[in-house]
Amino acid sequence: MKKLVSIFMIFTLLFTFAACSNNGANEESSSPTQQSSNQSSTTDEELNNSNDSSVPSEELSKQEDSSTPTETGTKSLVVYFSWSGNTENVAKVIQSQTDSDIFEIVPATPYSDDYNTVVDFAQEEQRNNARPAISGSIENLADYDVVYVGFPNWWGDMPMILYTFFDTYDLSGKTVALFCTSGGSGLSGTVNEVKSLEPNATVTEGLHIRDNASGSPDSAVSEWLSDIGLDK
């Protein structure tokens, strides 16, 4: 009987020991899984916090704004020489339609008010390849992207004081648009001449206004500006 009791107690102890061992193994195997889950949760939270703190919402807004193109206006200047007032009328219409600044080329030594005298003198200047001095100067030419240049056609060419202007100022990188007035001779070869004088400028198609139409050139100017792509 004692042997049976002893055997029973031995089996009981063995069963208890096996049960404890299994529970310990289960606890050990479950702990890493739980710890891994906690680590994963903490890592995601830290990542989110890191992203939020590294680029504040205000900074993100600034970055988005910086990707938007900034519109810049084209600044233009009308330069003109006028003896009778015809070219001046056209120049002021161009100024009005393009919202340009304006500069009048004024000879340091004024031309005569007499037409015949001026005609003869202009021809003499051409023969001598003269460079009449200009009164005043353009101090901020670098500020302008487009320069409109106007003159009367004298003896099939620009007045020689226009050559003084082109010799004085470098219009490289700018758009140059010529306009002239005359009784009917048009621009003659002045567009190609200015292309040779300012080889690094973009010289557009020119505008010719007849003297008898110079008092109301608004429509012609508007059409010209549209044709050369400089209308506002």
C-alpha positions in Angstrom: 0.0 0.0 0.0 2.8 2.3 0.9 4.4 1.6 -2.5 1.2 2.5 -4.3 1.0 5.8 -2.4 4.6 6.5 -3.1 4.1 5.8 -6.8 1.0 8.0 -6.9 2.8 10.9 -5.3 5.7 10.5 -7.7 3.3 10.6 -10.7 1.6 13.6 -9.1 4.9 15.5 -8.7 6.0 14.7 -12.2 2.7 15.9 -13.7 2.9 19.1 -11.6 6.5 19.8 -12.7 5.5 19.2 -16.4 2.6 21.6 -16.1 4.8 24.3 -14.6 7.4 23.8 -17.3 4.8 24.3 -20.0 3.4 27.5 -18.4 6.9 28.9 -18.1 7.6 28.1 -21.8 4.3 29.8 -22.8 5.1 32.9 -20.8 8.5 33.2 -22.3 7.2 32.8 -25.8 4.5 35.3 -25.4 6.6 38.1 -23.9 8.8 38.9 -27.0 5.6 39.1 -29.1 4.1 41.7 -26.8 7.4 43.6 -26.6 7.7 43.6 -30.4 4.2 45.0 -30.6 5.0 47.8 -28.1 8.3 48.6 -30.0 6.4 48.8 -33.3 3.8 51.2 -31.8 6.5 53.4 -30.3 8.5 53.5 -33.5 5.5 54.7 -35.6 4.6 57.3 -33.1 8.1 58.6 -33.0 8.2 58.7 -36.8 5.0 60.6 -36.9 6.2 63.0 -34.3 9.5 63.4 -36.1 7.8 64.2 -39.4 5.5 66.7 -37.7 8.2 68.5 -35.8 10.8 68.6 -38.6 8.5 70.5 -41.0 6.1 72.8 -39.1 2.8 73.5 -40.8 3.8 77.1 -41.4 7.0 76.0 -43.1 5.1 73.5 -45.3 2.8 76.4 -46.3 5.9 78.5 -47.2 7.3 75.6 -49.3 4.1 75.2 -51.2 3.9 78.9 -51.8 7.5 79.0 -53.1 6.6 76.6 -55.9 4.1 79.0 -57.3 5.6 81.0 -60.2 6.0 84.7 -59.6 4.6 86.9 -62.3 6.9 89.8 -63.4 6.0 92.7 -65.6 8.0 93.8 -68.6 9.3 97.4 -68.2 9.5 99.4 -71.4 10.9 102.8 -72.5 9.9 104.9 -75.5 12.9 106.9 -76.9 12.2 109.3 -79.7 13.5 112.3 -81.7 11.0 114.6 -83.3 11.5 117.8 -85.3 8.0 118.7 -86.5 6.0 116.9 -83.7 4.7 114.0 -85.8 7.0 111.4 -84.3 6.3 112.8 -80.8 2.5 112.2 -81.3 3.2 108.6 -82.2 5.6 108.2 -79.3 3.1 109.4 -76.8 0.4 107.0 -78.1 2.9 104.1 -77.8 3.7 105.3 -74.3 0.0 105.4 -73.4 -0.8 101.9 -74.8 2.2 100.2 -73.3 2.5 102.1 -70.0 6.1 102.9 -70.8 8.5 105.5 -69.6 9.5 108.1 -72.2 12.7 109.9 -73.1 13.0 112.6 -75.8 16.3 112.8 -77.8 17.0 116.5 -77.7 20.0 117.8 -79.7 22.6 119.7 -77.6 22.6 122.2 -80.5 19.0 122.7 -81.7 18.1 122.3 -85.3 16.7 125.2 -87.3 12.9 125.8 -87.3 13.1 126.3 -91.0 12.2 123.2 -93.0 14.5 123.8 -96.0 17.4 124.6 -93.7 16.9 121.4 -91.7 16.7 119.3 -94.9 20.0 120.6 -96.2 21.7 120.3 -92.8 20.5 116.8 -92.3 21.9 115.8 -95.7 25.2 117.4 -94.7 25.3 115.4 -91.5 24.8 112.2 -93.4 27.6 113.0 -95.8 29.9 113.7 -92.9 28.7 110.7 -90.9 28.2 113.1 -88.0 27.3 112.2 -84.5 25.3 115.2 -83.1 25.5 115.5 -79.3 22.4 114.6 -77.2 21.3 116.8 -74.3 20.6 114.7 -71.3 21.1 110.9 -70.8 19.3 107.8 -69.7 20.6 106.8 -66.4 18.6 103.6 -65.8 18.6 101.9 -69.2 19.4 98.5 -67.6 15.9 98.6 -66.0 14.1 98.2 -69.3 13.4 95.0 -71.2 11.8 96.7 -74.3 12.9 100.0 -75.9 10.8 101.6 -78.6 12.8 104.0 -80.7 11.2 106.6 -83.0 12.4 109.1 -85.5 11.4 110.9 -88.7 12.8 109.5 -92.0 15.4 111.9 -93.3 16.9 111.2 -96.7 16.0 107.6 -96.5 17.6 107.0 -93.2 17.5 107.8 -89.5 18.6 111.3 -88.5 22.3 111.1 -87.5 21.5 111.9 -83.9 19.9 108.4 -83.7 23.3 107.0 -84.6 24.6 108.9 -81.6 22.0 107.2 -79.5 22.9 103.7 -80.7 26.6 104.4 -80.3 26.0 105.6 -76.7 23.8 102.9 -75.4 24.2 99.1 -75.5 20.9 97.4 -76.0 22.1 93.9 -75.7 19.5 91.5 -74.4 16.7 93.9 -75.0 13.8 94.0 -77.5 14.1 97.0 -79.8 11.0 98.2 -81.7 11.4 100.9 -84.3 8.8 103.4 -85.4 9.1 106.3 -87.8 7.1 109.0 -89.6 7.6 110.3 -93.1 5.7 111.5 -96.1 5.9 108.1 -97.7 9.4 106.6 -97.7 8.6 104.3 -94.8 11.3 102.6 -92.7 13.7 102.3 -95.6 16.6 100.1 -94.4 16.6 101.3 -90.8 15.5 98.0 -89.3 18.4 96.1 -90.8 20.7 99.0 -89.9 19.7 98.8 -86.2 20.2 95.0 -86.3 23.8 95.7 -87.3 24.2 98.4 -84.7 22.8 96.3 -81.9 23.6 92.7 -82.9 22.8 91.3 -79.4 19.4 92.9 -79.3 16.1 91.5 -80.7 14.9 93.9 -83.3 11.2 93.6 -84.2 9.2 94.5 -87.3 9.0 98.3 -87.4 6.0 100.7 -87.6 5.7 103.4 -90.2 3.1 106.2 -89.8 2.6 108.7 -92.7 2.8 112.3 -91.6 -0.8 113.0 -92.4 -1.9 110.1 -90.1 0.4 110.9 -87.2 -2.3 113.0 -85.5 -4.4 109.9 -84.7 -2.2 106.8 -84.9 -4.0 104.9 -82.1 -5.4 102.1 -84.2 -2.2 101.6 -86.2 -0.1 101.5 -83.0 -2.5 99.0 -81.4 -2.4 96.7 -84.4 1.4 96.9 -84.6 1.9 96.1 -80.9 -0.3 93.1 -81.3 1.6 91.9 -84.4 4.9 92.1 -82.6 3.6 90.6 -79.4 4.1 93.6 -77.2 0.5 94.6 -76.5 -0.5 94.7 -72.9 
